[in-house]
């Protein structure tokens, strides 16, 4: 399990390479949800998501031989952007393996950072190609099955805890589980409840919890940045031990959450973060009037065209204002 000492060491290593993103109270979203809400704005991190924390921590710790071999990563978008950026900054050759369904801007941005991009038919194929390249000698930068990566993602939680000491509940999106594992480790023992959030068709953690072990499946969610085809024993163990529950919401509700964040919190998020809004509504109904939730707004890599497409597909509108239950 990742400890607070591991997180502190990661924070020291990546200082100066990543942004210490702001934590803000959101009066608009608080009024809309009927509870005081704090937002950790990881969408303001370099490359537009929390991922550079783990990428820089991993790359800064490589041996000379590992650096010389070049690094390889698999990604639905944000992890690849982060590894390409970190590798380009540190002068390390990088190959990013992506499914062809990722947005073209993700591919072009990785290439602009100096990385080689390899496209596959789907995410399962991307992980298979990753295994081939690692077997051929490249250095793996795994998006979630890596203690260094998890510890660095935990710096999000350490900052959030320091900047919003009154939180009762923290909601974190789950793809492969590195972010929720790290954030949960940062809050361990504090009395703050951690809640994981997935979308239908990108619910690898929920499936693993139900099965009692990681399972492989083919993701179908529109939320490509959460679409890991499996979790691992490392992230599953953290979630089982440290997370209150994992909530699964629909793609449509993730888009509605994105619209709600834009209108009420004035935050331009991707659906991987938008899914936290419908989950927060469920948590508030379960916890009651004394809850003070915090949302880790994990990324903002969505274009206006993306949001227009999703809004039209689901006929999505923002969530109506919540009427709090009587005290």
N, C-alpha and C positions, 0 to 999 in steps of 0.2 A: 504494500500500500504506500502511496505517496504521502510524505509527511510535510508539516509546515516548514521544517528545515530544508527539505528538498525544494520547496517553492521559494524560500528565501534565497537559496543558492542560485536558482534559475533567475530570480529578479536581479541579482547582482551581475550575473553574466550578460544578460540582455540589455541592461541599462545603457542608454546611449544609442541603441540600435532600434528600439521601438518607442512608440508614443505611450506615455502614461495618460490614458484616455480619461475624459471627465466623467464624473458621476453627477447627475442632475436630478433635482425634484421636478416632477412634471405636473404643474397645476392643472393643465387641460385634461390630461389623461386621468389624473386623480379625481377630478370632478366627474368625469365620464364613468369611471369604475366605482365611485363611491368609497374610495379608500386612498390614503396617501401612497403614491407610487414613486419609486426612485428608479432611474434608468442608468445603466452602465453602458456608455456609448462606444462600444468596440467597433462600430461601423466607421468611426473616425480614425481607426488604426491605419497604418500604411497598408496599401493594397485593398483597403475597404473591409477588412474583417480581422478577427482576433488571431488568425493563423500565423502571422509573422513571429509571434512570441515563440511558438514551438519550433518554427523553422530556424530562427536565429540561434536558439539555445542548442539545437541539435548540431547545426553546422559549425558553430563556434567550438564545440567539443570534439570535433573529428581529429583523428591523427593525421599526420602528413600523408600517409599511405591512403587513408580513406578519402582525403581531399583529392589526391592525385587520380584516384580511380573514377572520380566524378560521381555525382549523386543522382538518384532517380526517385521519383515520387509518382503516385497515382492520385488522381483528383477528379472531383466533379466540378471543380472551378476554383474555390478559394484557397485550398491547400496548395494547388499548383501555382497559383499566382504568388503565394507567399514564398514557396521554395525557390521559384524562379527569381524573385526579387532579392531574397537573401543570398542566393548563390551568386547572382550578378554583382551584388554589392561586395561580396567577399572574394570574388575572383575564382569561383569554383564552377566547373562545367556541370550543367544540369540537364537531365532529360525528364520531361513531364509526360506521363501517359494519361490520356483522357478519353472518355467515351465521345463518340462523334455528336452526341446530343448536347454537349455543353455549348453555351453561347460562343459565337465566333469571336466576340471581343475578348473572351478569356484566352482563347488560343493566340490571338494577335498580341495580347498584352504579355503573355509568357514569352513569346518569341522576341518581342521588343526588349525584354530584360536579358536576352542572350541565350535563353534556353532552347533546346530542341524539343519539339512537341511530337509525340506519337499518338495517333488517333486509332481507336478500336470501335467495334460495332456497339458495344454496351459496356457497363461497368464491370460485369463479370470478366469480360475479355480484357479489360484494362488491368485488373488484378492479375490475370493469368500472364499477360505480357510483362508486368512488373516482376513477377517471380522469375521469368526467363532472364531478364536483364540483371537481376540481382545474382542469379546463378552464374552469369557470365562475368561477374566481378565488380559490378557497380555498387555503390554504397547506398543502402536503403534509407530513405527518410519517410517512415510510415506515418500516415495521418493520425493514427490513434493508438497503435499497438507498440508504444514506446514510452518508457518511464520519463525520459528527458522531455519529450513533447508534452506529456501530461503535466509534469511539474511546471513547465513554462506556461501552459494554459491556466494553471492554478494561480498564476500571478494576477489574472483577471479577478479572481475571487478575493485575493488578499487586498487588492486595491479597493474593491467594492466594500469589503468589511471595514476597512479603515475610513472610507469616505462616507458611509451610510450606516452608522453604528446602531440605528434603531430598527433595522429590518427584522421582520419575523419570518419571512418566507422569501426564497430566491428561486426564480424560474430560469431554466437554462435549456436551450435546444440541444437535441441529441442527433448526431449522425453516426459516427463510430464510437463516440462516447468520451473522447479525450477532454473536451471542454467541461462537460458536466462532472467528470471524475476529478479533474483538477480543482474546479470551483468548490465541489463538495469537500475535498480534502482541506481546502483553505478555511472552510467554515466548520470543520469537524470539531465537536465539543463546545460550540458556541451557543447551542440551543436554537439556532436558525434552521428552519426546515428547508430542504432542497427538493425541488420538483423538476423532473426531466420532462421534455416535451418533444414528441415526434409527430410526423404527418402520416396518414394512412398510405401505405405503399412505400414508406421509408421508415419502417418501425422495427428495425433489426433488434434493438434493445428489448422492446416489449416481447418480441418473439422468443428471444433468448431467456428472458425472465420466466416466460410461460413454460418453456421446454426444460429449464434448469441448466442449460448449456448453450453456447453459441450455435446458431443455425445459419445456413446459407440460403439466400433467396434472391429473386430478381426484383429490384426496386421498380415501382411503377409511378411513384409520386412525381408531380411536376417540380418538386423542390429538389433539384439536383444536388445542391450543396449539403443536403442531409441524407443523400441516397447511398449510404454504405451498404454493401451486400451482406455484411455480417458485422458483429462486434466480436471482441476477443475475450478470453478469460480475464485479462487484466482490467479492461473497462467494465466488464460485467461484475467482477468482484467489488469494484468501487461503488457501482450503483446499488448492488444488493446491500452493501454495508452502510452506505452514507446517504442514500436518496430516499425520501419519503414515499414517492410514487412516480411512475412514468405515465403521463397522460398523452393520448393519441387524438389528434384533431384532423379534420378533413383538409384536403387541399383548398377547397373553397373557403373554409374558415380561416386558413392561413392567409389567403389573399385578403379576406375581409379584415383580418388583423393588421395587415400591411396598410390598408386604406385608413383604418382607425388610427394607427400610429402617425400617419401623414397628416390627417385632419386634426387630431386632438393633441398629439405630442409634438407636432411639427418636425417629425423625424422621418427621413426617407430610408426605409428599411427594405430588405428582401423578405420573401415569405418564410425563410428559415428563422427569421426573427419575428415576423408577423404572427406566427403560430403561437407565440407566447400570450397574445391578447386573449383569444378564446380560452386558453388554459388558465389564465389568471382569473377569468370570470368563474371558472369551475372551482378554483382554489378558494376564492373569496367566499363562495357559497358554502364550501366545506368548513372553512376555518372560523368565519364569523366576523363581527364588527371590529375586532381589535387587531386585525391583520394589517401589516405594513409590508406590502410586497415589493420586491426588487426584480427588475427584468434585465437580463444580460442581452442587450441588443447586439447580436453577434456579428451582423454584417449588413452592408448596404449596397451590394453589387447587383442592382436591378436597374434597368433603364426605363425611361418613360414608355418605350415601345413594349417592353416586357409587361409592365403593369397594365397597359391598355389591353394587351392580348389576354392576360389572365382575367381582368375585370370583365371583358366581354364574354369570355368562355364560361364563367360561372355566374354571370349577371350579378356580380358582387357589389355590395354596398357596405359602408362601415357598420360596425355593431351599434345598436342603439344604446343609449345611456342605461347603465345598470341601476336598478332600484335596490338599495341594500336591504337585506332582511332586517326585521325589527330586532332591536337589541334585547 
